[in-house]
Amino acid sequence: MGQRALQRVPPSLPSRAPSLPPPSSSSPSLRCATSSRRPLRPRAMSSHIVGYPRIGAKRELKFALESFWDGKTGVEDLQNVAANLRRSIWKHMADVGIKYIPSNTFSYYDQMLDTTAMLGAVPPRYGWETGEVGFDVYFSMARGNDSVPAMEMTKWFDTNYHYIVPELGPHVKFSYASHKAVEEFKEAKSLGIDTVPVLIGPMTYLLLSKPAKDVDKSFCLLSLIDKILPVYKEVLTDLKSAGARWIQFDEPILVMDLDTNQLQAFSDAYSHMESSLAGLNVLIATYFADVPAEAYKALTSLKCVTGFGFDLVRGLETLDLIKVDFPRGKLLFAGVVDGRNIWANDLSASLKTLQTLEDIVGKEKVVVSTSCSLLHTAVDLVNEVKLDKELKSWLAFAAQKVVEVNALAKSFSGFKDEALFASNSMRQASRRSSPRVINATVQHNVAAVMKSDHRRSTKVSVRLQAQQKKLNLPALPTTTIGSFPQTTDLRRIRREFKARKISEIDYVQAIKVEFEKVVKLQEELGIDVLVHGEAERNDMVEFFGEQLSGFAFTSNGWVQSYGSRCVKPPIIYGDVSRPKAMTVFWSSMAQKMTQRPMKGMLTGPVTILNWSFVRNDQPRYETCFQIALAIKDEVKDLEKAGITVIQIDEAALREGLPLRRSEQELYLDWAVHAFRITNCDVRDTTQIHTHMCYSNFNDIINSIINMDADVITIENSRSDEKLLSVFHEGVKYGAGIGPGVYDIHSPRIPSAEEIAERINKMLAVLDSKVLWVNPDCGLKTRKYAEVESALGNMVAAAKLIRSQLNKS
């Protein structure tokens, strides 16, 4: 990505372009060429994978990136790790028998950032002018550097994956500045594997961008379509010259509510590229939801397209559109294997769906596919040793989903593996009948919950007065979001305790020492409301899930969140309850170390839900209410223990918002209700905080107000203070609010003057009586030297503005 010439793996197989449509590696000449070197690969059926995890089964890319960023290794080391990962991914799909294998779905950071590099749309502050976009510029855009901040990062549709938001305007001079797509196609070809290069489609790219800082916010991003298409054409020309016969454009934006002008721009864009697409088979892939009827019509009317990909897991209504009208002679890439969850596919049910499609479009026109990229699921179940045999039999990670796709394709083509299907049916039945899934008491409690809206009895303005009398905080109180740096020693201590290499007494003492260090640092810096730093926690969801019934945990079920940041989502397989208190011991220990308020730190029910692999045998809201009741018990116990400030993080509330406006109100109703359940019974003097990050919150601000929290801290600085615009528009927010004053995902340390300027911008639209001062998010990923300097500047800025307020 950063260099034109990527490190090559020596070709082990001859490359020869097959006839259309090309199998991955099964033409007669290729089988002959490989027979003396390795076993024959299975005959490729009509099967396709939208995309695949790039981080590696053991997070190889994460560690290679972080080593490179720390200066411990060089460019060649990083490229070698990346090349080995790509080779193993392509080889796995080819060996299984996948026909349409994707390339260019690997990324060193993010596929949208890759597209920005491809288009040469580098913001001027990074100092790039021409030539190939290298690693230095690429990673500066992603992470910032000592002199300039990173680009904004936000959620990719309704997933927990984050993308780097392009900054565009009429001044951008687009140019072909990254040849990654062609390089990776050639790389796979040198291995004897013909792939389908994947590009983010021009409509999705533009509509997920934002106007640059110096551009009017009303600027029409689609007005740039004619400027970026010439670059896309150059890429297509290069790919054809390299021997590509297929191209996949990912256009998930089509599942959103697009207006007539946007749909016309979509049609015009692909018509404009028609001459450049000549000689290529074209697949346009949509995913994450139903494609609305108007978008479906615009999509399937395109003459230059060979095949259309649809999510038939989350997009069941699309099936009705296909039944009514699907273009003759086109391929239907049927996404029947779930790319966003880890449950084993019900092969018999999926086969019935495929047979329904056969009656509509014909057997030879159906290609079995994943519902979306497998990026959003864990990599390989083979690496799991923690899961018990029964639970493991219910699951399928990315590597297993590739096998499921091929098994369905073979069965659909008349080569059904009866033993595999019988085993799959037994596993499905085992899950439905297992006693570990259902808890009658929990089910009864959830049914009762739905009869109340669980609002606190006193208005927030009255509660804030009572809390101020008790807490006696200064104007513009300072706090942090929760976590402090997770050092190598800290991770080692937790790891050794889990492995029973140290005693519980030694573990508690080690964590206590870490608490004391964090508390002392905050007191020395002058922070007003403290946190204990969460040294005892591996992850803000996993920590709680490990103590709740109905959850299971993997040892290597890592999923990329952004860049090198990976999460290990819990698996919610059954009804949820709280056997005992989870945080009271640690919060009480920390509170005894200081006279200042110490926040009790909890993760909210909606975030636990949205950051887990959730059971698919009951509505999501029922599972969410079960978690809410468990967190409610914890809140009660924290209050009894004397904790007066309790933060219930809902970082992922916006993330779960359905993509279609018609479905959003229902989700927000039950999600907000679940949050209120957790704290509806606390005293007026107990201050309830919540935190949200890295999403666009302006369109759900009324629901945020309806959560009825006493204080909300919310990401603001990395998104160019986008949040503040909603208050400029007249929205009144009466509770405490702390828009983040600096971006914690960048190593850059903002000055006190810069932070003071941000605070003043906030005071232009928010009352000083409700404004809090805090970072964007938790400090887990940062180093202590960065944290101490940044927080010191933050407190200094808050004190400066306080003194100015006192004078005025």
N, C-alpha and C positions, 0 to 999 in steps of 0.2 A: 504493500500500500504506500509506504513512504518512499520507496526507491523504485525506479523503473525496472531494474533488473533484480528480480527476487532470487534468493538462494534456491538453486535447483536441486531436486533429487534426481540422480541419474536415471534415465528411462530404462525400465526393465522389460518393457514390451514395445513392439513396433506399433506405431499409430497410423491408422489408415481410415479415411472418412468412409463410413458405411452409407448405404442407400437410405433414403427417407422412408418412413421416420426411423431414426437411428436407435438401435438398442445400445445399451451401455457398453457391452463388450462381448457380443454374441454373434457377430458376423462370421461366416465360415472361415474367412482368412485369419481372423483373430483367434478363433478356437484352435486352428491348426498351429498358429504361431506360439500359442501358450502351452500346448499340450506337453511339450517336453520339459517345461519349467515348473508347472504347478497343476493341480487337479483342474479339470474342466469346470468352469462356472456354470450354474444352472441356466437353462434357457430363459431369457428375459420375457416375462409376460407384460401385459399393459399395466405397468405399475409406475408410480411417481412419488417422490418426496418433495414437499414444498421447500424445506430447508432443514438444517440440522444444527445441534448445539456446537459451538466452536470452542468452548472453554476447555474441553478435554475431560475424560472420565475421572481424572485425578487432579483437575484444575491446573493442568500443565501450562496453559496460556496465562492464567492469573500469575503464577509464580515467575514465569518468564518476563511478563510485563513489569512486575514490581521490581525484579532484579535489574531490568534495563533502566527503569526510571531512577533507581537508586545509584546508578552508575557502576554496578557490580559486574555487569555483562555488557557486551556490545551489540551492535545491530545484527551482525551475522549470527550470534547465538539466538537472538529473538527470532530471526527469520528461519533458522533451522528448526526450532520448536514448532513454529507455525506450519512449516512445510510437512513435518512429520504428522501433525494433527490432520491436515488436509488429506494427506495420503491415506491415513488410516480410515478416515470417514468415507472417502470415495471407494476404497477397497472393500469396506464392509458392505456398502450398498451393492457394489458390483458382484461380490461373492454371494450375497443373498439372492440376487437375480433381479434387482430393480432395473427397469428399462430406462426411465428418464431420471438421471442423477443430476442434482443441481451443483453448479459451481458459482463462485463469487458470493456465497452466503457466509463464508468465513469473514471475520473482521477483527482487526486489532483492537477496536473499541466499539464501533457502532456502524451499522449499514447506512444510516442516514448521513452520518459524517463522511463515510466513504463516497456517497453520492455528491456531497458538497465538494469534496476533493476532486472527484471526476469532472465536475462542472467548473472547477476553478473559482468557486464562489467563496473565497476566503475573505473574511472581514479585514479591512485595511490595517487594523491595529496589530495584526500578526506579522506585518512587514513582508508578506509574500507578494511578488509582482508577476513572475512568469516562471515557466518551466514546470517540472514535475513537483507535486506537493510532497515534501519529504516528511520524515518522522518528526522532526523538530516542530514544524508548523502544525502538522496533524495533531500531535499530542498537546500542543499549546492551545489549540481550539478546544480540545476535549477537557483539559485540566487547568488551563491558565498557566502562567509562569510568573517570574518575579516581578514583571513590570505590567502585565495586562491580565485581566480576568478571563475566565473561560466563557465559552458560549453557554446559553441557557440549556438546561437539561429538563426534560419532562417525560411523562409516561407515554408509552407507545400504545395508543388506543386504550383498551381497558385491561392491560396486562401490567405486570410488575417490572417489565423491561423499560429502561429509560433510553431515549434517543437525544442526540444533540440537535437543537433546533436551529435550522439555517436562518441567517440574517440577510435579508434581500432588499433590494430597492432598484430604482431605475438606473443608478450609477454603476451597478455591478457589470463588469465585463467578463462574461462567461467564456471559458476556454477549456479545451480538453487537457486536463492537468493531472489525471491519474489513470494509468493504463491497467489498473488492478484486474478488472474483469477479463481482459484479454490475456494477461499474464497467467491468471489462474486457470483459464480454459486450456492454454497451451501446456501448463504444468500437468493437468490431469491427462491431457492427450499424450504427453510423453510417457505416462504410466500405462498407456493402452486403454484408457477409459474416456469415452466420449461423453461429455456432459452438456447440460442445458444451462448456459450462463443466465444468471438472475440479476435483473436491475430493478431498483425502486422506480416505479413508473413516474412519468413527468407530472401527472395530476396529483398523485399522492405526495410527491416531493414538494410541490409548490403550496398545496393547501395545508401542509403541516409545517410550513415555514412561517416566519413572522417578519414584519417590516423592520429594517435596521434602525438603530437608535436615531439616526439623523433623518429618518424618513417619516412622513406623516402616517399615523397609525391607520388611516383610512385607505392607504395605498392598496390597490388591487394586485395581489400577488400573481393572479392568473394573467395579468398583462405582460408577464415575463415569458409566457409560454413560447412565443416565437423566437425568443433569445436563447432558450435552453435546448430547443429541438435540434438545432444544427450540431450541438455537441453530442446529443444522443445519436444522430446520424453518423457522426465520425466513429463512435464506439461500434455501431452496427457494422459499418464498413470494415473496421479492424477485425471484428469477430468473424465475419464472413471470409475475410482473407486468411484467417487462422484455421478455417475449416469448420466453423460452427454451422450446424444445420437447424438448431432450435434456439429460441430466445424466450425467456420468461420475464414478463413485466409484472411486478407485484403492485396491484392497485387496490389495497384494502380500503382506501378512501371511498370506494363505491358503495360500501355498506352504510355510510353516513347519509344524513338527510341533505342531499345536494339539490340546489335549485336548477331551474331550466338553463340558465346561462352557464353554470358550471358543467352540466352534462353536455351541453353543446360544445364547450371548450374541450372536453374529453374526446368527443367524437372527432372534432376538427384536428386535434393533436395527432391521433393515430392515422387519420386520413392523410395528414401532412407528411407522416413518416412512411407512407405506403410504398413509395419507390425504393426507399432504403431497406424496407423489410422484404422486398422481393428476393426470393431464393432462400428465405428463412421460414421455418415453421414457427408460428407465434402463439404463445400461451399467455393469456392474461389471467392472473390468479387473484381472487378475492377471498377474504377470510375474516373471521371473528364474529360474523352475524349474517342475517338475511340480507340479500341484495334487494333494495326496494324495486318495485315494479318498473318505475321510470328509468332507473339506472340499469336494470336488467335488459330493458329494451334497447337502450343506447349501447350497452356492451355487446349484446348478441347480434346487433345490426352491423357490426364492423366486418367488412369483407376481407380485410387483410389478416384476420385472426384465424388460426388453425384450431385452437382449443380454448375452452373456458373452464377455469377452476373455481369451484364453489365449496364453501364450508357447509357440509350437510350434517354436522354435529350441533352447532349453535345456529344454523340457518335452515331449520326445517321447512320454513315457509317458502324458501327458494325452490324446494322440491315441487311445490304446487305450480310455480311459474314454469318450471321445466316441463311439467306434464302438459301444460297448455300450449307452450310454444318454445321449441328448441330448434335452432337452424339446422336444416338438412346438411349432411356431409361434414359437420364439425365434430371435433372430439369433445367429450365431456369428462373433465378431470374431477372425479367424485370424491370429495374429502370426507370419507366415512370413518377414518381412524383418527381419534381425538389427539390433536397436537398440543393440548393445553392441560391435560390431566394425566394421571399415572395409572388409571384403572385399565385392566386388560379389556381389549375389545370383545364385545359379544359377537363372535364371528358369524353365528347363524343369523342374528338380526341384521348385521351389515350385509350379508349375502342376499337377504331378502330385499333390502334397499337397492342393491345393485341389479337384482333381477327385475325390479320395478323399472329401473332406468333402461334396462335392456329392451323392455317392451316399448319404450318411448323412442329411443335413439338408435337401437341396434347394438348387439353385443360387441361388434368390432369397433364401435365408437366410444365405448366406456373405458376410461383409464382409472384404476383404483389409486387413490391418493390419501394423503393426510389432510386434516381439516385446515391446517395452517403449518407454519414452520415448527419443527420439533424443538426449536430454540427454547421454548417455554416449559419444557419438561426436563427431568433428570436424564443423565446420559445412558447409563447401563446398569441394569438390575444385577448383572453377574457380580458386580463389585460389592454387593450388599451382604453383610454378615450379621448385622444386628436384627434384621427382621425374622420373625418366626416363620416356619414353613407354610402355615395356613395363610397368613397375611401376604406373604411373598407370592403365593400362587394367584392372588387376586390382581397383581400389578403387572404393568408393562412400562418400561422406560423407553427412551428414544431408540436404542438398539433393538429392543424387542418389538417396537412399533413398526420398524422397517420390516421385520419378519412377518408381522401381522398383515401389512400391506401386500407383501408378496404372496402370503398364504391365501388371501382373499382373491388376488388376481389369478392365481393358479386354479383355485376352485371355480371361479367365474368362467375360466377358459376350459373347464372340463377335466381338470387334474386335481380333484379334491383330495386332500390328505385327511382321510376319515378318522385316523387315530388322533390327529391334532384337533380336529373339530370336536371329537368326543371328549377329549381332555379339557378343552375350553368350556364345553357345556357343563362338565362336572364342577369346574372352578367357579363358574357363574352361580350354579346352584348352591355351592358351599357358602358363598358370600351371602346369598339371600337368606339362608337358614341359620347362619351362625348366631349363637346366643350372645356373643360378645358385641353384637351390633346394636341391639335394642335394650334400653333401660326404661321400664314402664314408669318409674317415678319421675324421671326427667321428662318423659313425654307428657305426663299429667301436668307438671309444673309449667311447661311451655304453653300448653293449652289455656291455662289460667292467666298467663301473662298477657295474652291477646285481648283481654277484657278491660285493660286500663291503658292510658297513654303515658303514665309514669312521669308526670311533671313535678318538679319541686314546688312546694306550696307557696313560697315567697318569691317576689320578683327579684331579678338580678340586681337592680339598683339598691334595694334594701339589703340584700345579702352582702354586696360589696362594702357597704357602710359598716356592717357588723364585723366583717373580716378585717377591715382596716383598723378598727378599734383593737382587735386582738393582735394583729401582726405588726401594726405601726411601721409601715413601709414608707420610704421616701417617695417623692415624685419620680417618675420614670424608673421604677424598680428594675434591677438587673437580675437576670437568671440565665441558666443554660438549659438545653433541651433534655439532657439526661445522661448520656454516655460520655466518658472521658477516654483518652487513648487506651487501646488494648495492646499492651506491650508484649513482646516475645516471652518475657518471663511470666506474665500474667496468663497467657495462653498455655504455657508449659505447666503452670501450677494446676489449672483446671484439668488439663489432659492427664496429669499424674494422679489427680484425685479420682477421676473417672476410671482410670486403670488400676486403682487401689494401690498405688505405689507410695502414697502418703496417707496418713490417718486423717480422719475428719477434724480432729483437734488442730493438727498442723495446717490443714486447709483453711479452716475458719480464721486462724491466727494470721495467715498470709493475706487473706482477703481483708481482714481488719486493718492490717498495716497499709494496704492500698487505699482503703477508705480514708484513713487518717491523712494520708498524703494528699488526696483529692480535697478533703475538707479544709486542710491547712492552706492549700494553694488558693482556694476560693476566698477564704477569709482574708488572706494577705492581699489579694487583688481587690477586695472590697465588694464582692458580689453579695446581693441582698438576700435572695432566696436560693438555697444551696441544693445540690444533688449529691448523691453518694458515688456517682460515676459508673455504677453497674459493673463493677469488677467481677461479680459472681455470675454474670450472664454471658452466654455465648452468642445469643441472638435474641432480639426483642420479642420474637414469636416463639422460637424453640424453647426458650427458658420457661415460658408458661405452659406450652403444650406438654412438656415433659412431666408436668405436675398435675395435668388434667386427665381424667379418664376419657377414652374414645380417641386418643391420639397415638400415633406411632411415629418413630423417627428412623431415618436412614443413617448410614455411616458415610455414604458418598453421593447422596442424592442432590448434588449441587446444581443450581440454576443461575445463569448470569442475570444480574440486575442492571449493571452498567459497567463498562470498562473491565477492570479486574475484580470488581465487587460481585461476589457470589453469595447466594443465600441457599439454605437447606430447608425448604418448606416442610413443615410437618404434614403428616397424612392423617386427615380426620376420617376414620373408618366407622365410628359408631357414635352413640349418644354421649354428650359431653357433660361432665360434672366435676366439682372440685372436692377431692377427698379431704384436703387439709389446707391450712394457710400456706401461701407461696412466698410472700415477700415481707411479712411482718417482722420476722427475726432480723433480717438485714436492715430494713428501714429503721427499726427501733435502735439497733446498734449505731447506725449513722447519726440519728437524731441526738443521741447521748453525747456525741463528740462536739456539739456546737450549741450555742444559745440562739442562733438564727434559725428561721424555718427551714426544715429539710423536706423536700418533696418526696412523697411516696410515689414510686414510678410503676405504672401499669400499662400494659398494651390493651387497647380497646377491642371489643368483640368483632367489629367490622374489619379491623385491620388483621386480627388473627384469622378471620375467615378468608379475607382476600389474599392473604399471604400464605395460605395453606393449599395443599391439594385436598379438595373438599369432596366428601362422599356425594355420589350422584344418584342416590336412591331416595332422596327426599328434597323438598324445596330448600334453597340456600337460606331463606329467612328463618326457617325452623332451627337449623343448625346455629345460626347467628344468635337467636334468642337463647339457646342453650348456653352458649359461651357467655352471653350477657349476664345470665343468672349466676354463673360461676364467678365472674368478675365482681358482681354486686356483693357477694359474700366476702370477697377480699377487701373491698372498699370499707365495708362495715368493720372488719377486724382491724384495718389500719387506723380508722377513726378511734376505735376503742383503745388502741395502743398509744394514742396521743399525737398522731400525725395530723397536722392541721392543713397541710397543702397536699393534695393528691392529684397527680397528673395521669390522665387516662388517654394515651396516645391514639389518635385515629388518623395516622399518616396515610392510610390507604382508603379512606372513605370515598374520595373522589374517583379513585381508580376503578372501583366496582360499578361506576355509573354506566348503565347500558348505552350503547352507541346511538340508538334511535331515540329521538325525543319522546315518542309515544310511550316508551317503556320506563322513562326516567323517574316520573313522579312516584310510581309504586316502589321502586328501589329506595329512593330517598326517604320515603315515609317509614319503611321498616328499618332502614339503616340508622336513621336519626332516633327512632324509637328504641332501638337496641342500646344506643349510647345512653339515653336517658334512664333506661332500666338500671344501669350500673350504679348510678349515684342519686337516685330519686329520694332516698331515705336519710341522707346525711344532714347534719345540723347546718344552720345558716352560717355559722362561723367557720365551717370547713370549706376551704376554697378548692374548687374543682377546676383544674386546668385540662386542656387538651392540646394536641399538636398535630399539624398537617404539613405535608411537604411535597414539592415537585409535581404539582399538577396545576391546572388552571381552575381557580376557585371562584372566579367572578360570577360564573353562570349559576353557581349553587349557593351564593352568599346567604340567601334567605333560609336555606336549609341549615347552614352553619349557625345562623342566629337561632334557629329553632332547636338546636342541640342544647341550648340553655346552659352552656358552660360559664363559669365565672371569668375565666381567662383563656384565651386561645393564642398560642404561639404558632406562627405560620411562615413558611418559606416565602421570601420576598426579594432578596437581593440578587440572586442569580437570574431571576426572571425579569430583571430591569424594573423592579418595583411595579410590576403589572397589577399586583393586588391593590395598590393605592388608588388606581383609576376608578375602582368601584365606589370609593368614598367621594371622589371628585364628582361622581354622578349622583350624589345625594343620598346614598344608603346610610342610614343611621345605625351605628353599632354601639350599644350602651354598655356592653361588658368589657372587661379588660382585654387588650389585644397587643400582641408583640410581633409585628412583622419583622422578619429576620434582617439584621443590619449588616451581616457579612456571610459570604458563601464558604461553607466549611468543606466543600468538596474540591477546593483548589488549595494548593500549598501557599498561595499568595497571602501575605499578611496586610490587611488594610490599615491605613494610618488612623489615628484618633480624629484627625480633621475630616477624613473621608466619611467615617462613621457618623460624626456630628452632623455632616451635611445630610446624610440619609435621615437622621432623626428629625432634623428640621423639616425635611420634605413630608415626613409623617405627621408632624405637628400642624402642617398646613391643612390637613383633612381630619385629624383625630385630636380629641381633647387630651391634654396632658394628664388629666386625672385617670384616664383609662389606658394610657400608652405604657407598654413594657419594652425593655431593651434586651435583646437576646440574639444569638446566632440563628442562622437559617435552620440548622438541624443538629443532631448529636455529633459529638467529637470523636467518636470511636476510631475513625480511619486516619486521624491526624497524629502528628508527633507532639510530644509535650512541649518542645521548644516553640513550635508554631502556636499551640494552644495558649501558652502563657503570654506570648507577645500579643496575640490577637485579642484575648480577653482583657488584657491590661489596657489596650487601646479602647476597647469597647466601654470599660468602666470609666476611663478618663473622659471619653466623649459624653457619656451620660452625666457625669459630674459637671462638665462644662455647660451643658444645656440646662441642667438644674440651676446652676448659679445664675445663668442668664434669665431663666424664668423667675427666680426669686427677686432679681433686680427690677424686672418689669412688672 
